[in-house]
Amino acid sequence: MATKRSLFGTDGIRGTANTAPMTVEVAQRLGQAAGLYFMRSQNRRHSVVLGKDTRLSGYMLECALVAGFLSAGMDVILVGPLPTPAIAMLTRSLRADLGVMVSASHNPFTDNGIKLFGPDGFKLSDEVEGEIEDLMAQDLSGRLASPAQIGRASRLTDAAGRYIENAKASFPRGLRLDGLKIVIDCANGSAYRVAPTALWELGAEVIKIGCSPDGLNINDGVGSTHPETLCAAVREHGADFGIALDGDADRVLIADENGDLVDGDQIIGLIAAFWKQHDRLRGNTVVTTVMSNMGLEKALAENGLELQRTAVGDRYVVERMREIGANLGGEQSGHMVLSDYATTGDGLIAALQVLAVSVETKRPASEVCRFFTPYPQLLKNVRYSGTSPMSSPDLAAAKAWADERLAGSGRLVLRASGTEPLIRVMAEAQDEALVNEVVDHVCDVIRAIAHV
């Protein structure tokens, strides 16, 4: 039985670059352990697709991972900076045994991370990650490749083109983006080449921002974590749409022609209703997380659709989708999983679906992207040091008080961050004053427990 995971969080391994666990030693060890884990046969060569975003530390971690995989006897296919969903797609397309993405997603350049995908293109389960951690803790010297069986590294020169064609194939046949002016903000991240190219090849006039990475500026004032930059650019250029991706392009936010922001919940609702009209939404069900707005749930129900919620994290959304056979899910933050086209969140493909609705219905973004009226919702983060306050009886009492105050009209969600020492406190209800009261009280209790 695998031990409890200590390296892997909700989205792979992540931390400050060149500091444990994001060190050369850990990356090399991970390459060896994951390589050995996925080498299931002695009768053929095994391969791993290895991509990254644009962080300076990506060079360091990429090289360490390569060394680890090669020493385990696994061939490495290098694809350079590409979106996370491209790595998942290429892993399946090339029939590789494993896919690896070096990225810390929406975090600043000082951080980095490593995400693993199985041969089916899906993120690994908690159990498999635990088994790989077990291997990393063992003496692997006697299991590494003999001199004649050491792996080889090669570069796939048409990797970007393959992903662009895959993304374009998700756009409905017969539709074009001709006549649309679109601002694309790639967060100075992994989609800085492929996303503008795909939009341009589909006919759009493309205005690029956040497409000049220098290793240090990923997510710096641009991208889906800083959507105000996109909204301002849409207004400045009189654009029809704005699209903001994050550093590894697995999430997306939209701006309409007025420069008003559209979050992931609105995007999910829009695509769900459109797909239902075209008999494409499997089971009339959408999967989201506990963070999605109650207004979305109500609007979906009014359209004869069911919403199922999971824990926060696109991996849990995907797991539930696979369990029930759904083909649409996502998060309010902008992770959109459209399993007819991708095995993980894909910001570009999700944006293309929104554009398809606008083009087919001949309606502007401000109309198609307002699927529901959101309930007032407030999210605050409380940082702590030492032991997590989540197990405190005082916090349990505060939650019980909040649940009673919100009974029948709203809800409270408490969760610990998977990557930082933070407690996230979110409440929503039709009464905005009540939302503020509940969140402020619970945050005060957490600060008292944590002595901050």
JOSULHU-V307108 format. One record per backbone hydrogen bond with DSSP energy under -1.0 kcal/mol. NH is the residue of the N-H (numbers start at 1). CO is the residue of the C=O. E is the energy in kcal/mol with one decimal. If there is no record, write none. Layout:
# JOSULHU-V307108
<<NH CO E> <NH CO E>>
This chain:
# JOSULHU-V307108
<<9 12 -3.4> <13 114 -2.2> <15 112 -2.3> <17 110 -3.0> <18 22 -2.3> <19 16 -1.7> <22 19 -2.2> <23 21 -1.7> <27 23 -2.4> <28 24 -2.7> <29 25 -2.3> <30 26 -2.8> <31 27 -2.4> <32 28 -2.1> <33 29 -2.7> <34 30 -3.2> <35 31 -2.0> <36 32 -2.4> <37 33 -2.4> <38 34 -2.1> <40 38 -1.3> <48 75 -2.0> <49 98 -2.3> <50 77 -2.8> <51 100 -2.8> <52 80 -1.4> <53 102 -1.8> <56 215 -2.2> <58 55 -1.5> <59 56 -1.2> <61 57 -2.2> <62 58 -2.5> <63 59 -2.2> <64 60 -1.9> <65 61 -2.6> <66 62 -2.5> <67 63 -2.3> <68 64 -2.1> <69 65 -2.8> <70 66 -2.8> <71 67 -2.1> <72 68 -1.1> <73 70 -1.4> <74 69 -2.5> <75 46 -3.1> <76 152 -2.4> <77 48 -3.2> <78 154 -3.2> <79 50 -2.0> <82 52 -1.7> <84 248 -2.4> <87 83 -1.3> <88 84 -1.8> <89 85 -2.4> <90 86 -2.8> <91 87 -2.2> <92 88 -1.5> <93 89 -2.8> <94 90 -2.9> <95 92 -1.2> <96 91 -2.2> <97 47 -2.3> <99 117 -2.6> <100 49 -3.0> <101 115 -2.5> <102 51 -2.1> <103 113 -1.3> <107 104 -2.5> <111 108 -1.9> <112 15 -2.6> <114 13 -2.4> <115 101 -2.8> <117 99 -3.1> <118 122 -2.8> <121 118 -2.3> <124 116 -1.2> <129 125 -2.3> <130 126 -2.1> <131 127 -1.9> <132 128 -2.2> <133 129 -2.2> <134 130 -2.0> <135 131 -1.9> <136 132 -2.2> <137 133 -1.3> <138 135 -1.6> <143 140 -2.3> <145 71 -2.5> <149 146 -1.7> <151 70 -2.2> <154 76 -2.4> <156 78 -2.6> <159 156 -1.1> <162 158 -2.1> <163 159 -1.9> <164 160 -2.5> <165 161 -2.3> <166 162 -1.9> <167 163 -2.7> <168 164 -2.6> <169 165 -1.8> <170 167 -1.4> <171 168 -1.5> <175 172 -1.8> <177 202 -3.0> <180 177 -2.0> <182 205 -3.0> <183 241 -2.4> <184 207 -2.6> <185 243 -3.3> <186 209 -1.7> <188 210 -3.2> <189 186 -2.3> <190 247 -2.9> <192 189 -1.6> <195 191 -1.9> <197 193 -1.4> <198 194 -2.4> <199 195 -2.1> <200 196 -2.4> <201 197 -2.7> <202 198 -1.2> <203 200 -1.7> <204 199 -2.0> <205 180 -2.8> <207 182 -2.7> <209 184 -2.4> <219 187 -2.6> <220 217 -1.9> <221 219 -1.3> <224 245 -1.6> <226 223 -1.7> <229 226 -1.7> <231 227 -2.6> <232 228 -2.1> <233 229 -1.9> <234 230 -2.4> <235 231 -1.8> <236 232 -2.5> <237 233 -2.3> <239 234 -2.0> <240 181 -2.6> <241 181 -1.5> <242 255 -2.0> <243 183 -2.8> <244 253 -2.8> <245 185 -2.9> <249 246 -1.3> <252 334 -1.7> <253 244 -2.0> <254 262 -1.9> <255 242 -2.2> <256 260 -2.5> <259 256 -2.1> <262 254 -3.3> <264 332 -2.2> <267 263 -1.7> <268 264 -2.6> <269 265 -2.4> <270 266 -2.5> <271 267 -2.5> <272 268 -2.7> <273 269 -2.4> <274 270 -2.2> <275 271 -3.0> <276 272 -2.2> <277 273 -1.9> <278 274 -1.2> <279 276 -1.8> <280 275 -3.2> <284 281 -1.4> <285 282 -1.4> <286 306 -2.7> <287 328 -1.7> <288 308 -2.9> <290 310 -1.7> <292 289 -1.6> <297 293 -1.3> <298 294 -2.3> <299 295 -2.3> <300 296 -2.7> <301 297 -2.1> <302 298 -2.0> <304 301 -1.9> <305 300 -2.9> <306 284 -2.6> <308 286 -2.7> <310 288 -1.4> <317 313 -1.5> <318 314 -2.6> <319 315 -2.2> <320 316 -2.1> <321 317 -2.5> <322 318 -2.5> <323 319 -1.9> <324 320 -2.2> <325 321 -1.4> <326 321 -1.5> <329 337 -1.8> <330 287 -2.1> <331 335 -2.6> <334 331 -1.9> <337 329 -3.1> <341 338 -2.5> <342 338 -2.0> <346 336 -2.1> <347 249 -2.0> <350 346 -2.0> <351 347 -2.1> <352 348 -2.2> <353 349 -1.5> <354 350 -1.7> <355 351 -2.5> <356 352 -2.0> <357 353 -1.7> <358 354 -1.9> <359 355 -2.6> <360 356 -2.8> <361 357 -2.4> <362 358 -1.2> <363 358 -1.2> <367 364 -1.3> <368 364 -2.1> <369 365 -2.3> <370 367 -1.2> <378 427 -2.5> <380 425 -2.5> <382 423 -2.4> <384 421 -2.0> <392 389 -2.1> <396 392 -1.9> <397 393 -2.2> <398 394 -2.0> <399 395 -2.5> <400 396 -2.2> <401 397 -2.2> <402 398 -2.4> <403 399 -3.0> <404 400 -1.9> <405 401 -2.0> <406 402 -2.2> <409 406 -2.6> <410 406 -2.0> <411 428 -2.1> <413 426 -3.4> <415 424 -1.8> <417 422 -2.6> <422 420 -2.2> <423 382 -2.3> <424 415 -3.3> <425 380 -3.2> <426 413 -2.6> <427 378 -2.0> <428 411 -1.9> <429 376 -1.6> <435 431 -1.7> <436 432 -2.2> <437 433 -2.2> <438 434 -2.4> <439 435 -2.4> <440 436 -2.4> <441 437 -2.0> <442 438 -2.4> <443 439 -2.5> <444 440 -2.1> <445 441 -2.0> <446 442 -2.2> <447 443 -2.4> <448 444 -2.1> <449 445 -2.3> <450 446 -2.6> <452 447 -2.2>>
